Amino acid sequence: MDRRRSRIRYELDHGNIRQLSEEEIKAILRAADELIGTGGRSLLAKILKGSKDKKILEHELDQCPVYGYYQELTLPEITNRIDWTIKKGYLEIQYNGKLPLLIFSEFGWEIERETYAEELFQQLTTLLDCNDYSIVQELKDRNRGMIFLLLDKIEENGNARFIPLLKSWKEIEYKKVQAAIQEVIEQLAQKGSIF
């Protein structure tokens, strides 16, 4: 039996959607990041709807920062928006066996990488006063390009209060990331601004 014949077919339909705002595109991409390579359009629509579906709760997809972003829309209306992002080249569909799964296009990943790096930067900023840097464990093994972007944001911020967090992070990282973290520590130490 030909495996391609057994693939689940899909048809993209963006309905009457002609344009999405930048905020909407970022929200769809952020939600998609939770299931890249493991889920498809239906699961993404459920995250954006804020569904209490068993699979959503089981995989803690309700913890996504944009969970429920389109709660006022129907699943077909949300799927139209997802299909628009696919047709416009922000997301792509790739088969894994017979299942059509979502992946980022290069262009879509550039946008999501920036969004996610900013989200992490804001999280790290809130931790500067509590001295609990356990979040750095979650940063290990993340996309290196996104991590370097996050480090750039910390360096651009210029706040030397990041140094203890960076030192804690550096201890658990691989050599290339350790070197990049050390450079940021040195830059922040030179600037010496604490705010």
GROMACS elastic network, one bead per residue, 0.5 to 0.9 nm:
[ bonds ]
;  ai    aj funct       b0    kb
    1     4     6  0.87885   500
    1     5     6  0.78334   500
    1     6     6  0.82489   500
    2     5     6  0.55693   500
    2     6     6  0.70968   500
    3     6     6  0.52874   500
    3     7     6  0.67277   500
    3    97     6  0.75094   500
    3    98     6  0.72545   500
    4     7     6  0.52554   500
    4     8     6  0.88433   500
    4    97     6  0.82823   500
    4    98     6  0.71639   500
    5     8     6  0.83507   500
    5    98     6  0.85578   500
    6     9     6  0.87192   500
    6    97     6  0.87395   500
    6    98     6  0.60787   500
    7    95     6  0.79691   500
    7    97     6  0.70932   500
    7    99     6  0.62802   500
    7   100     6  0.78457   500
    8    98     6  0.56325   500
    8    99     6  0.58423   500
    8   100     6  0.68412   500
    9    98     6  0.87049   500
    9    99     6  0.85394   500
    9   100     6  0.78129   500
   10   100     6  0.78415   500
   11    83     6  0.89033   500
   12    79     6  0.88073   500
   12    80     6  0.79044   500
   12    82     6  0.89242   500
   12    83     6  0.54386   500
   12    84     6  0.80569   500
   12    86     6  0.81148   500
   12    87     6  0.77669   500
   13    16     6  0.88745   500
   13    79     6  0.79574   500
   13    80     6  0.57676   500
   13    81     6  0.87565   500
   13    83     6  0.58890   500
   13    84     6  0.74969   500
   13    87     6  0.89850   500
   14    17     6  0.56586   500
   14    18     6  0.81247   500
   14    77     6  0.85628   500
   14    79     6  0.75670   500
   14    81     6  0.60760   500
   14    82     6  0.76123   500
   14    83     6  0.52045   500
   14    85     6  0.86511   500
   14    87     6  0.81426   500
   15    18     6  0.85176   500
   15    77     6  0.79769   500
   15    80     6  0.56455   500
   15    81     6  0.82798   500
   15    83     6  0.87789   500
   15    84     6  0.84837   500
   16    80     6  0.80873   500
   17    20     6  0.74690   500
   17    80     6  0.69913   500
   17    81     6  0.67622   500
   17    84     6  0.70244   500
   18    84     6  0.80848   500
   19    81     6  0.89817   500
   19    84     6  0.82087   500
   20    23     6  0.80549   500
   20    24     6  0.60234   500
   20    25     6  0.64633   500
   20    81     6  0.76493   500
   20    84     6  0.83401   500
   20    85     6  0.85491   500
   21    24     6  0.51648   500
   21    25     6  0.63631   500
   21    26     6  0.86751   500
   22    25     6  0.51436   500
   22    26     6  0.61770   500
   22    27     6  0.85917   500
   23    26     6  0.51570   500
   23    27     6  0.61446   500
   23    28     6  0.87133   500
   24    27     6  0.50105   500
   24    28     6  0.61917   500
   24    29     6  0.85733   500
   24    69     6  0.87201   500
   24    81     6  0.87585   500
   25    28     6  0.52223   500
   25    29     6  0.61740   500
   25    30     6  0.85131   500
   25    81     6  0.87502   500
   25    82     6  0.88390   500
   25    85     6  0.71785   500
   25    90     6  0.83048   500
   25   111     6  0.89407   500
   26    29     6  0.50989   500
   26    30     6  0.59367   500
   26    31     6  0.85548   500
   26   108     6  0.89265   500
   26   111     6  0.70808   500
   26   112     6  0.67353   500
   26   115     6  0.71646   500
   27    30     6  0.50458   500
   27    31     6  0.61788   500
   27    32     6  0.84849   500
   27    48     6  0.82329   500
   27    65     6  0.87500   500
   27    66     6  0.60457   500
   27    69     6  0.73088   500
   28    31     6  0.52425   500
   28    32     6  0.60707   500
   28    33     6  0.86930   500
   28    44     6  0.80228   500
   28    45     6  0.88498   500
   28    48     6  0.73857   500
   28    66     6  0.80893   500
   28    69     6  0.87402   500
   28    81     6  0.83552   500
   28    82     6  0.69674   500
   28    85     6  0.81270   500
   29    33     6  0.61986   500
   29    85     6  0.86847   500
   29    90     6  0.77967   500
   29    91     6  0.78114   500
   29   104     6  0.81104   500
   29   108     6  0.70945   500
   29   109     6  0.81007   500
   29   111     6  0.79118   500
   29   112     6  0.59655   500
   29   115     6  0.89726   500
   30    33     6  0.52220   500
   30    34     6  0.72997   500
   30    64     6  0.80879   500
   30    65     6  0.79189   500
   30    66     6  0.70068   500
   30   112     6  0.61621   500
   30   115     6  0.74613   500
   30   116     6  0.74189   500
   31    34     6  0.56696   500
   31    35     6  0.76663   500
   31    44     6  0.66345   500
   31    45     6  0.89480   500
   31    47     6  0.67759   500
   31    48     6  0.68729   500
   31    61     6  0.86717   500
   31    64     6  0.65728   500
   31    65     6  0.77648   500
   31    66     6  0.61431   500
   31    67     6  0.71482   500
   32    35     6  0.55372   500
   32    36     6  0.59608   500
   32    39     6  0.84941   500
   32    40     6  0.86754   500
   32    41     6  0.88143   500
   32    44     6  0.60729   500
   32    47     6  0.87405   500
   32    91     6  0.85829   500
   32   102     6  0.74497   500
   32   103     6  0.80472   500
   32   104     6  0.82622   500
   33    36     6  0.53577   500
   33   103     6  0.84389   500
   33   104     6  0.81763   500
   33   109     6  0.89875   500
   33   112     6  0.77027   500
   34    38     6  0.87683   500
   34    39     6  0.86961   500
   34    44     6  0.86057   500
   34    61     6  0.70227   500
   34    64     6  0.72207   500
   35    38     6  0.51826   500
   35    39     6  0.50621   500
   35    40     6  0.76135   500
   35    43     6  0.81990   500
   35    44     6  0.75692   500
   35    61     6  0.86571   500
   35   101     6  0.85967   500
   35   102     6  0.75169   500
   35   103     6  0.85093   500
   36    39     6  0.63376   500
   36    40     6  0.81057   500
   36   101     6  0.72508   500
   36   102     6  0.54587   500
   36   103     6  0.50662   500
   36   104     6  0.72018   500
   37    40     6  0.81343   500
   37    93     6  0.89420   500
   37    94     6  0.78565   500
   37    95     6  0.89098   500
   37    96     6  0.80850   500
   37   101     6  0.55125   500
   37   102     6  0.56841   500
   37   103     6  0.56220   500
   37   104     6  0.88954   500
   38    96     6  0.86553   500
   38   101     6  0.61493   500
   38   102     6  0.74234   500
   38   103     6  0.88037   500
   39    42     6  0.80395   500
   39    43     6  0.61714   500
   39    44     6  0.73499   500
   39    99     6  0.86285   500
   39   100     6  0.79574   500
   39   101     6  0.52075   500
   39   102     6  0.62613   500
   40    43     6  0.56479   500
   40    44     6  0.63184   500
   40    45     6  0.87633   500
   40    93     6  0.80475   500
   40    99     6  0.81366   500
   40   100     6  0.62642   500
   40   102     6  0.52303   500
   40   103     6  0.89068   500
   41    44     6  0.50826   500
   41    45     6  0.60901   500
   41    46     6  0.86739   500
   41    79     6  0.68130   500
   41    82     6  0.70011   500
   41    83     6  0.80211   500
   41   100     6  0.85346   500
   41   101     6  0.76178   500
   41   102     6  0.70413   500
   42    45     6  0.51173   500
   42    46     6  0.63307   500
   42    47     6  0.88558   500
   42    75     6  0.82394   500
   42    79     6  0.72904   500
   43    46     6  0.50720   500
   43    47     6  0.64058   500
   43    48     6  0.88005   500
   43    55     6  0.85315   500
   43    56     6  0.77700   500
   44    47     6  0.51835   500
   44    48     6  0.63544   500
   44    49     6  0.85821   500
   44    78     6  0.89500   500
   44    79     6  0.83031   500
   44    82     6  0.80732   500
   44   102     6  0.89133   500
   45    48     6  0.51695   500
   45    49     6  0.60201   500
   45    50     6  0.85965   500
   45    51     6  0.86760   500
   45    70     6  0.87221   500
   45    75     6  0.60895   500
   45    76     6  0.82799   500
   45    77     6  0.89969   500
   45    78     6  0.57460   500
   45    79     6  0.57884   500
   45    82     6  0.74731   500
   46    50     6  0.60626   500
   46    51     6  0.51182   500
   46    52     6  0.82823   500
   46    53     6  0.76466   500
   46    56     6  0.76272   500
   46    67     6  0.85405   500
   46    68     6  0.82645   500
   46    75     6  0.70585   500
   46    78     6  0.86196   500
   47    50     6  0.52041   500
   47    51     6  0.61686   500
   47    52     6  0.88632   500
   47    56     6  0.70548   500
   47    61     6  0.66703   500
   47    62     6  0.67890   500
   47    64     6  0.78635   500
   47    66     6  0.78222   500
   47    67     6  0.52023   500
   47    68     6  0.63599   500
   47    69     6  0.82331   500
   47    70     6  0.88861   500
   48    51     6  0.78097   500
   48    66     6  0.66196   500
   48    67     6  0.51902   500
   48    69     6  0.51637   500
   48    70     6  0.53511   500
   48    71     6  0.68819   500
   48    75     6  0.87986   500
   48    78     6  0.74403   500
   49    67     6  0.69969   500
   49    69     6  0.64591   500
   49    70     6  0.50411   500
   49    72     6  0.75420   500
   49    73     6  0.70600   500
   49    74     6  0.74850   500
   49    75     6  0.67930   500
   49    78     6  0.74381   500
   50    53     6  0.88410   500
   50    56     6  0.89126   500
   50    62     6  0.70845   500
   50    66     6  0.87265   500
   50    67     6  0.52848   500
   50    69     6  0.71930   500
   50    70     6  0.75186   500
   50    71     6  0.58480   500
   51    54     6  0.88183   500
   51    56     6  0.71491   500
   51    57     6  0.87090   500
   51    62     6  0.80765   500
   51    67     6  0.84262   500
   51    68     6  0.73931   500
   51    71     6  0.83976   500
   52    55     6  0.83419   500
   52    56     6  0.64898   500
   52    57     6  0.64614   500
   52    62     6  0.79865   500
   53    56     6  0.52768   500
   53    57     6  0.64785   500
   53    58     6  0.85934   500
   54    57     6  0.52766   500
   54    58     6  0.58629   500
   54    59     6  0.85744   500
   55    59     6  0.61447   500
   55    60     6  0.83487   500
   55    61     6  0.83083   500
   56    59     6  0.55709   500
   56    60     6  0.60434   500
   56    61     6  0.50542   500
   56    62     6  0.62562   500
   57    61     6  0.61537   500
   57    62     6  0.61240   500
   57    63     6  0.87795   500
   58    61     6  0.77685   500
   59    62     6  0.81722   500
   60    63     6  0.56899   500
   60    64     6  0.79509   500
   61    64     6  0.55659   500
   61    67     6  0.74866   500
   62    65     6  0.81984   500
   62    66     6  0.86908   500
   62    67     6  0.56574   500
   62    68     6  0.82180   500
   63    66     6  0.84013   500
   63    67     6  0.68748   500
   64    67     6  0.51964   500
   64    68     6  0.89843   500
   65    68     6  0.87751   500
   65    69     6  0.87064   500
   66    69     6  0.51830   500
   66    70     6  0.86994   500
   67    70     6  0.82370   500
   67    71     6  0.85572   500
   68    72     6  0.85223   500
   69    72     6  0.83678   500
   70    73     6  0.54972   500
   70    74     6  0.82157   500
   70    75     6  0.89776   500
   70    78     6  0.70070   500
   71    74     6  0.77477   500
   73    76     6  0.81955   500
   73    77     6  0.60266   500
   73    78     6  0.64314   500
   74    77     6  0.51852   500
   74    78     6  0.62959   500
   74    79     6  0.86177   500
   75    78     6  0.50485   500
   75    79     6  0.60318   500
   75    80     6  0.85995   500
   76    80     6  0.61859   500
   76    81     6  0.88037   500
   77    80     6  0.51111   500
   77    81     6  0.66487   500
   77    82     6  0.89077   500
   78    81     6  0.51702   500
   78    82     6  0.63586   500
   78    83     6  0.86535   500
   79    83     6  0.59962   500
   79    84     6  0.84548   500
   80    83     6  0.50688   500
   80    84     6  0.61697   500
   80    85     6  0.88225   500
   81    85     6  0.64618   500
   81    86     6  0.87883   500
   82    85     6  0.51867   500
   82    86     6  0.64264   500
   82    87     6  0.87712   500
   82    91     6  0.84765   500
   83    87     6  0.61224   500
   83    88     6  0.85025   500
   83    91     6  0.87818   500
   84    87     6  0.50623   500
   84    88     6  0.60319   500
   84    89     6  0.85789   500
   84    90     6  0.88493   500
   85    88     6  0.50794   500
   85    89     6  0.62127   500
   85    90     6  0.52680   500
   85    91     6  0.60751   500
   85    92     6  0.86823   500
   85   108     6  0.89226   500
   86    89     6  0.51838   500
   86    90     6  0.56896   500
   86    92     6  0.56237   500
   86    93     6  0.77956   500
   86   105     6  0.88721   500
   87    90     6  0.77526   500
   87    91     6  0.79547   500
   87    92     6  0.82927   500
   88    91     6  0.79632   500
   89    92     6  0.67633   500
   89   104     6  0.87262   500
   89   105     6  0.64038   500
   89   106     6  0.87421   500
   89   107     6  0.73060   500
   89   108     6  0.72254   500
   90   104     6  0.65073   500
   90   105     6  0.54998   500
   90   106     6  0.77942   500
   90   107     6  0.60007   500
   90   109     6  0.77040   500
   90   111     6  0.86930   500
   91   102     6  0.66642   500
   91   103     6  0.58562   500
   91   105     6  0.51065   500
   91   106     6  0.86106   500
   91   107     6  0.84446   500
   91   108     6  0.60794   500
   91   109     6  0.84250   500
   92   101     6  0.82704   500
   92   102     6  0.57809   500
   92   103     6  0.52701   500
   92   104     6  0.59291   500
   92   105     6  0.58197   500
   93   100     6  0.59308   500
   93   101     6  0.54291   500
   93   103     6  0.60124   500
   93   104     6  0.84884   500
   94    99     6  0.82166   500
   94   100     6  0.55990   500
   94   101     6  0.53257   500
   94   102     6  0.63040   500
   94   103     6  0.67357   500
   95    98     6  0.62354   500
   95    99     6  0.53807   500
   95   101     6  0.58318   500
   95   102     6  0.85778   500
   96    99     6  0.53433   500
   96   100     6  0.64966   500
   96   101     6  0.68123   500
   97   100     6  0.82068   500
  103   109     6  0.89411   500
  104   107     6  0.76972   500
  104   108     6  0.54541   500
  104   109     6  0.53813   500
  104   112     6  0.87242   500
  105   108     6  0.50044   500
  105   109     6  0.60622   500
  105   110     6  0.86057   500
  106   109     6  0.52272   500
  106   110     6  0.63904   500
  107   110     6  0.52560   500
  107   111     6  0.67361   500
  107   112     6  0.89316   500
  108   111     6  0.53085   500
  108   112     6  0.62676   500
  108   113     6  0.85139   500
  109   113     6  0.56947   500
  109   114     6  0.84171   500
  110   113     6  0.52094   500
  110   114     6  0.64166   500
  110   115     6  0.87676   500
  111   114     6  0.53653   500
  111   115     6  0.63012   500
  111   116     6  0.86949   500
  112   116     6  0.58898   500
  112   117     6  0.82914   500
  113   116     6  0.52387   500
  113   117     6  0.59583   500
  113   118     6  0.85203   500
  113   143     6  0.86779   500
  113   145     6  0.78531   500
  113   146     6  0.54091   500
  113   147     6  0.89893   500
  113   149     6  0.80508   500
  114   117     6  0.51618   500
  114   118     6  0.61656   500
  114   119     6  0.86042   500
  114   146     6  0.72368   500
  114   149     6  0.73609   500
  114   150     6  0.84562   500
  115   118     6  0.52713   500
  115   119     6  0.62444   500
  115   120     6  0.87821   500
  116   120     6  0.61665   500
  116   121     6  0.84787   500
  116   146     6  0.76483   500
  116   150     6  0.87157   500
  117   120     6  0.51394   500
  117   121     6  0.60588   500
  117   122     6  0.86644   500
  117   146     6  0.59723   500
  117   147     6  0.71403   500
  117   148     6  0.88943   500
  117   149     6  0.63774   500
  117   151     6  0.87869   500
  117   153     6  0.81068   500
  118   122     6  0.62105   500
  118   123     6  0.86236   500
  118   149     6  0.87460   500
  118   150     6  0.70239   500
  118   153     6  0.77509   500
  119   122     6  0.52609   500
  119   123     6  0.63384   500
  119   124     6  0.87744   500
  120   124     6  0.61163   500
  120   125     6  0.85000   500
  120   150     6  0.72723   500
  121   124     6  0.51580   500
  121   125     6  0.61149   500
  121   126     6  0.88011   500
  121   150     6  0.62878   500
  121   151     6  0.85670   500
  121   153     6  0.70480   500
  121   154     6  0.70897   500
  122   125     6  0.50550   500
  122   126     6  0.64712   500
  122   127     6  0.89771   500
  123   126     6  0.53615   500
  123   127     6  0.67290   500
  123   135     6  0.89957   500
  124   127     6  0.51586   500
  124   128     6  0.67843   500
  124   133     6  0.84101   500
  124   135     6  0.80662   500
  124   162     6  0.83444   500
  124   165     6  0.83328   500
  125   128     6  0.55868   500
  125   129     6  0.84930   500
  125   154     6  0.89646   500
  125   162     6  0.78851   500
  126   129     6  0.70287   500
  126   130     6  0.81340   500
  127   130     6  0.53935   500
  127   131     6  0.66144   500
  127   132     6  0.66836   500
  127   133     6  0.71522   500
  127   165     6  0.85961   500
  128   131     6  0.62187   500
  128   132     6  0.81695   500
  128   133     6  0.85087   500
  128   161     6  0.65287   500
  128   162     6  0.66446   500
  128   164     6  0.86558   500
  128   165     6  0.75262   500
  129   132     6  0.84757   500
  129   161     6  0.86951   500
  130   133     6  0.82781   500
  131   164     6  0.82066   500
  131   165     6  0.77435   500
  132   135     6  0.78348   500
  132   165     6  0.84139   500
  133   136     6  0.60038   500
  133   137     6  0.84047   500
  133   164     6  0.86385   500
  133   165     6  0.59127   500
  133   166     6  0.89255   500
  133   168     6  0.69259   500
  133   169     6  0.78018   500
  134   137     6  0.58825   500
  134   138     6  0.78919   500
  134   168     6  0.86056   500
  134   169     6  0.87144   500
  135   138     6  0.54034   500
  135   139     6  0.69737   500
  135   169     6  0.87051   500
  136   139     6  0.50457   500
  136   140     6  0.68469   500
  136   165     6  0.80113   500
  136   166     6  0.85777   500
  136   168     6  0.74327   500
  136   169     6  0.52378   500
  136   170     6  0.87981   500
  136   172     6  0.81052   500
  137   140     6  0.56967   500
  137   141     6  0.89824   500
  137   169     6  0.75426   500
  137   172     6  0.74549   500
  137   173     6  0.89356   500
  138   141     6  0.78638   500
  138   142     6  0.78028   500
  139   142     6  0.56192   500
  139   143     6  0.88412   500
  139   147     6  0.76333   500
  139   169     6  0.82148   500
  139   173     6  0.87281   500
  140   143     6  0.87884   500
  140   147     6  0.89237   500
  140   169     6  0.84480   500
  140   172     6  0.73923   500
  140   173     6  0.61769   500
  140   174     6  0.82139   500
  141   144     6  0.76667   500
  141   173     6  0.84200   500
  141   174     6  0.88644   500
  142   145     6  0.86789   500
  142   146     6  0.74805   500
  142   147     6  0.68790   500
  143   146     6  0.54091   500
  143   147     6  0.63176   500
  143   148     6  0.88441   500
  144   148     6  0.61430   500
  144   149     6  0.85278   500
  144   177     6  0.78593   500
  145   148     6  0.51991   500
  145   149     6  0.62549   500
  145   150     6  0.86878   500
  146   150     6  0.62008   500
  146   151     6  0.86851   500
  147   151     6  0.62324   500
  147   152     6  0.86176   500
  147   177     6  0.81061   500
  148   152     6  0.61765   500
  148   153     6  0.86860   500
  148   177     6  0.78127   500
  148   180     6  0.74794   500
  148   181     6  0.87975   500
  149   153     6  0.63518   500
  149   154     6  0.87974   500
  150   153     6  0.50948   500
  150   154     6  0.63926   500
  150   155     6  0.87220   500
  151   154     6  0.50414   500
  151   155     6  0.61609   500
  151   156     6  0.85380   500
  151   180     6  0.76401   500
  151   181     6  0.69922   500
  151   184     6  0.69621   500
  152   155     6  0.50626   500
  152   156     6  0.60056   500
  152   157     6  0.84693   500
  152   184     6  0.78793   500
  153   156     6  0.50780   500
  153   157     6  0.60764   500
  153   158     6  0.87746   500
  154   157     6  0.51210   500
  154   158     6  0.66298   500
  154   159     6  0.74788   500
  154   162     6  0.75034   500
  154   184     6  0.76124   500
  154   188     6  0.87397   500
  155   158     6  0.52546   500
  155   159     6  0.76892   500
  155   184     6  0.56259   500
  155   185     6  0.81529   500
  155   187     6  0.69532   500
  155   188     6  0.65493   500
  156   159     6  0.84736   500
  157   160     6  0.89666   500
  157   188     6  0.89319   500
  158   161     6  0.88783   500
  158   162     6  0.86270   500
  158   187     6  0.79629   500
  158   188     6  0.56629   500
  158   189     6  0.89647   500
  158   191     6  0.67038   500
  158   192     6  0.78006   500
  158   193     6  0.63585   500
  158   194     6  0.81190   500
  159   162     6  0.61112   500
  159   163     6  0.82762   500
  159   188     6  0.65244   500
  159   189     6  0.89843   500
  159   191     6  0.81677   500
  159   192     6  0.73660   500
  159   193     6  0.53496   500
  159   194     6  0.52244   500
  159   195     6  0.62060   500
  160   163     6  0.55690   500
  160   164     6  0.86222   500
  160   185     6  0.79462   500
  160   187     6  0.88467   500
  160   188     6  0.50505   500
  160   189     6  0.61333   500
  160   190     6  0.88230   500
  160   191     6  0.74860   500
  160   192     6  0.55882   500
  160   193     6  0.55360   500
  160   194     6  0.52263   500
  160   195     6  0.79598   500
  161   164     6  0.68780   500
  161   165     6  0.79924   500
  161   188     6  0.85858   500
  161   192     6  0.88918   500
  161   193     6  0.80887   500
  161   194     6  0.57840   500
  161   195     6  0.74220   500
  162   165     6  0.53791   500
  162   166     6  0.60759   500
  162   167     6  0.86747   500
  162   185     6  0.80729   500
  162   188     6  0.80528   500
  162   194     6  0.89582   500
  163   167     6  0.60753   500
  163   168     6  0.86031   500
  163   184     6  0.84380   500
  163   185     6  0.57156   500
  163   186     6  0.88656   500
  163   188     6  0.72443   500
  163   189     6  0.77329   500
  164   167     6  0.50755   500
  164   168     6  0.62526   500
  164   169     6  0.86141   500
  164   185     6  0.89320   500
  165   168     6  0.51320   500
  165   169     6  0.61717   500
  165   170     6  0.85809   500
  166   170     6  0.59469   500
  166   171     6  0.87320   500
  166   181     6  0.64680   500
  166   182     6  0.80247   500
  166   184     6  0.82649   500
  166   185     6  0.68755   500
  167   170     6  0.50428   500
  167   171     6  0.65320   500
  167   181     6  0.78838   500
  167   182     6  0.79816   500
  167   185     6  0.77582   500
  168   171     6  0.55412   500
  168   172     6  0.74528   500
  169   172     6  0.58082   500
  169   173     6  0.66257   500
  169   178     6  0.82453   500
  169   181     6  0.80563   500
  170   173     6  0.53682   500
  170   174     6  0.81908   500
  170   175     6  0.89133   500
  170   177     6  0.75524   500
  170   178     6  0.50676   500
  170   179     6  0.83272   500
  170   181     6  0.62298   500
  170   182     6  0.74538   500
  171   174     6  0.87304   500
  171   178     6  0.76154   500
  172   178     6  0.83304   500
  173   176     6  0.82096   500
  173   177     6  0.61114   500
  173   178     6  0.56854   500
  174   177     6  0.55826   500
  174   178     6  0.59144   500
  174   179     6  0.86681   500
  175   179     6  0.60982   500
  175   180     6  0.86538   500
  176   179     6  0.52030   500
  176   180     6  0.64112   500
  176   181     6  0.87229   500
  177   180     6  0.50076   500
  177   181     6  0.60742   500
  177   182     6  0.85189   500
  178   181     6  0.50779   500
  178   182     6  0.61151   500
  178   183     6  0.86852   500
  179   182     6  0.50883   500
  179   183     6  0.63334   500
  179   184     6  0.88420   500
  180   183     6  0.51579   500
  180   184     6  0.64758   500
  180   185     6  0.87603   500
  181   184     6  0.51489   500
  181   185     6  0.62043   500
  181   186     6  0.86922   500
  182   186     6  0.61868   500
  182   187     6  0.86156   500
  183   186     6  0.51541   500
  183   187     6  0.62169   500
  183   188     6  0.86525   500
  184   187     6  0.50295   500
  184   188     6  0.60727   500
  184   189     6  0.84484   500
  185   188     6  0.52032   500
  185   189     6  0.60493   500
  185   190     6  0.86183   500
  186   189     6  0.50541   500
  186   190     6  0.61912   500
  186   191     6  0.87000   500
  187   190     6  0.51690   500
  187   191     6  0.63288   500
  187   192     6  0.85418   500
  188   191     6  0.51181   500
  188   192     6  0.59048   500
  188   193     6  0.74774   500
  189   193     6  0.81407   500
  190   193     6  0.86498   500
